Amino acid sequence: MDVQYHVTKEELVIPMPQEVDHHVAKNLGREIDFLIDSWHIKRLVFDFRETEFMDSSGIGLMIGRKKTMDLYRGEVHAIHLGERICQIFEKSGLFRIIIVDETA
């Protein structure tokens, strides 16, 4: 999977795919880690505009990137959460560790 990302200064925006399962999360995690390291990212933004499904692997992806960004003293944001993804964030506790920008 090729990540269609956007980098501006120290910000990386990742448009999340329609479905985030084990296979997608594994590959996406590796690519994002590479981009964070290569571009010295300080603000990582996950854009959930197109995402309809995310399983526990997606939750793990988010937690893993949060840990990575903590090492770089950066922030992790999520934007455009639909109803289903918002419920996943609530039930998994991601709201406590990921900054959700509701105005984006």
ChimeraX attribute file (.defattr): number of C-alpha atoms within 10 A of each C-alpha:
attribute: neighborCount
match mode: 1-to-1
recipient: residues
	/A:1	8
	/A:2	7
	/A:3	14
	/A:4	10
	/A:5	15
	/A:6	11
	/A:7	15
	/A:8	10
	/A:9	10
	/A:10	13
	/A:11	19
	/A:12	22
	/A:13	19
	/A:14	19
	/A:15	18
	/A:16	22
	/A:17	20
	/A:18	13
	/A:19	15
	/A:20	21
	/A:21	17
	/A:22	16
	/A:23	11
	/A:24	17
	/A:25	23
	/A:26	15
	/A:27	14
	/A:28	21
	/A:29	17
	/A:30	12
	/A:31	14
	/A:32	20
	/A:33	15
	/A:34	12
	/A:35	16
	/A:36	22
	/A:37	12
	/A:38	9
	/A:39	14
	/A:40	15
	/A:41	21
	/A:42	18
	/A:43	20
	/A:44	22
	/A:45	23
	/A:46	20
	/A:47	19
	/A:48	20
	/A:49	16
	/A:50	14
	/A:51	18
	/A:52	16
	/A:53	15
	/A:54	20
	/A:55	14
	/A:56	14
	/A:57	16
	/A:58	22
	/A:59	18
	/A:60	16
	/A:61	21
	/A:62	21
	/A:63	16
	/A:64	14
	/A:65	20
	/A:66	21
	/A:67	15
	/A:68	18
	/A:69	20
	/A:70	13
	/A:71	9
	/A:72	15
	/A:73	12
	/A:74	18
	/A:75	20
	/A:76	23
	/A:77	17
	/A:78	23
	/A:79	18
	/A:80	18
	/A:81	22
	/A:82	14
	/A:83	10
	/A:84	13
	/A:85	18
	/A:86	16
	/A:87	13
	/A:88	20
	/A:89	19
	/A:90	12
	/A:91	10
	/A:92	12
	/A:93	12
	/A:94	19
	/A:95	15
	/A:96	10
	/A:97	15
	/A:98	19
	/A:99	14
	/A:100	20
	/A:101	12
	/A:102	9
	/A:103	6
	/A:104	9
